[in-house]
Amino acid sequence: MPDLTQRVYFLKKIHLFRGLTDGQLIAVAREFTETPVSVTTETIIHQGDVGDTLFIIYNGKATVNILDKKSGRHEIKTIATLTSGDYFGEESLVNRQKRSATVVIEKGTVLLKLGLIGYKNLVRQFPQIHNNFKVVVESRRLSRRLRFTWMQPNEIIYYLAGRHPLTVIKWVAWPIVSLLILSAFASLVDSLYPRIWITSFFMLLLAINVLWLIWQWVDWSNDYYIVTNERVARTEKIIALYDSREEAPLSTIVSVNVNSAGFIQRKIGLGDVVVRTITTQITLYDVSYPNQVESMVQEHWIRSKEKISLVEKDAIKIALQNKLYPPPPKTIEETLASTPPKTEAYTPTFNEILFSNFLKVRFEDSNVVTYRKHLFVLIRDTITPIVLAILLLFTPLVWKGYTGQWMSVSGLTIWFITLLAVLLWWLYDYVDWVNDVYKVTPDQIIDIYKKPLGQEQRKSAQLDNIMSTSSERRGILGLLLNYGVVKIKVGVEVFDFTDVFDPPQVEQDIIRRIAVRKNKKSEAENVAEAERMGNWLVNYHQISNEIGPNEQPLN
């Protein structure tokens, strides 16, 4: 069980108690009590119950489950797995809300508890704690209302918010001023020149101005900032024009700081949080309580590094055990059973290369994902030969109906040659569309463009060198048809996967490949390091046995 000093050190790393001195943290730590070490898996809170206690996981794990009532079915759904440093129950503590989920702790878990009386005592002594809890409670409330399909199944949202409420003023100021001026001018003109067409014209302008006001308000409300256990992200959406997401994995962050424009902004708790990576930055504009958000990003950035370090240590430990105490060799039968049968290399034909994935915009083969431009791009670029081909197909029937007889042999020959030329024209444009592809392999991204019967342009970069990614959809067609561009920053160069279908999903494919690549690279490095350490230990023992306890070491 943690003593007072250990509790203070532990609580100091949690953003809920940001800004407190070590002396103040001692007072905080004394308000917490420890639960006994759980000897079995145990349900600590139930969904729907009334509670007034905050729990922080000191060590161990907890599973968060909710009762899913969709489609008339009542199913238990796991939404998160919490580890050391995570907490739950803050909404019931602050707002006296019913528990929003059921939490089950694993065997051996130790929890720190803070009750309602203790929380009120702390807020009375240290008022800034209330804002820290308020940020978390608002994030929890908003995360239950919003759903982000691009998130991973086990990804946990720690912070979710939009712009500060007062910033809506600068978004709607011009529409409101314009509306007032237009209304006054319309009243003046109507009193001097009462004409129906003038009144109708001003009514139209007023209607457009109201739509502008609504559009600006919705535009302001559609931007969100997100901090999870995997990444920091900023989503932006402009109705009918723009939809994008910019993000950076926690492991790529190098600094986090707050920019406040002035005294008034600091007083109302308004500022920008700037998250910098090696080559780029993500700015969370106009957030409420920016210092608390900065502390939250820093906490989870540090936790991500600690998690990576722990995984590396475990991998080295396993590799060392295998080196010092190798498993018994496989029998011939086990070796044969684990060896895959040899298959002859298959070379696809030209037709299979061209038409096996005829109109697919995404397909995967041998662990390589290939993306083509959206089908709308194919239709747009081939619309002329398509229309001409349709007209030519009906030409003989039109000729028969107009003249009463079929075309002559020479006319049919000209018609056939023309139709063939148009079809070849379409085929050329189709092959041009097929050859313009983007590939994501286990270790590279590749941008390929090849003109039919022409020169091929190829650009590639290692996944290890990718610093940031972003995706966006622009215009009404981009939103309705779900296509846009994915931008990948590699050093000072930017790769553009343009006109791809479902750009957020393409971005997620790339991010997942980066994560898999990093994990494999880290595992390989750990195995190599363990191999080196294992050889050193084996040599040490051999030399120790050869020298013996009474022999003098060599000079």
Secondary structure, DSSP 4 states (H G I P E B T S, - for coil): ---HHHHHHHHHTSGGGTT--HHHHHHHHHH-EEPPPPSS-EEEE-TT-B--EEEEEEES-EEEEEEE-GGG--EEEEEEEE-TT-EE-HHHHHH-PBPSSEEEEPTT-EEEEEEHHHHHHHHHH-THHHHHHHHHHHHHHHHHH---TTS-TT--EEEEE-S-GGGHHHHHHHHHHHHHHHHHHHHHHHHHS--HHHHHHHHHHHHHHHHHHHHHHHHHHT-EEEEESSEEEEEEEETTTEEEEEEEEGGGEEEEEEE--SHHHHHTTEEEEEEEESS-EEEEEEEESHHHHHHHHHHHHHHHHHHHHHHHHHHHHHHHHHHHSPPPPPPHHHHHHHSPPP-------HHHHHHTTTT-SEEEETTEEEEEB-HHHHHHHHHHHHHHHHHHHHHHHHHHHHHSSPPPHHHHHHHHHHHHHHHHHHHHHHHHHHH-EEEE-SSEEEEEEE-TTS-EEEEEEEGGGEEEEEEEEEHHHHHHHTEEEEEEEETTEEEEEEEEESHHHHHHHHHHHHHHHHHHHHHHHHHHHHHHHHHHHHHHHHHHHHH-TTSPPP-
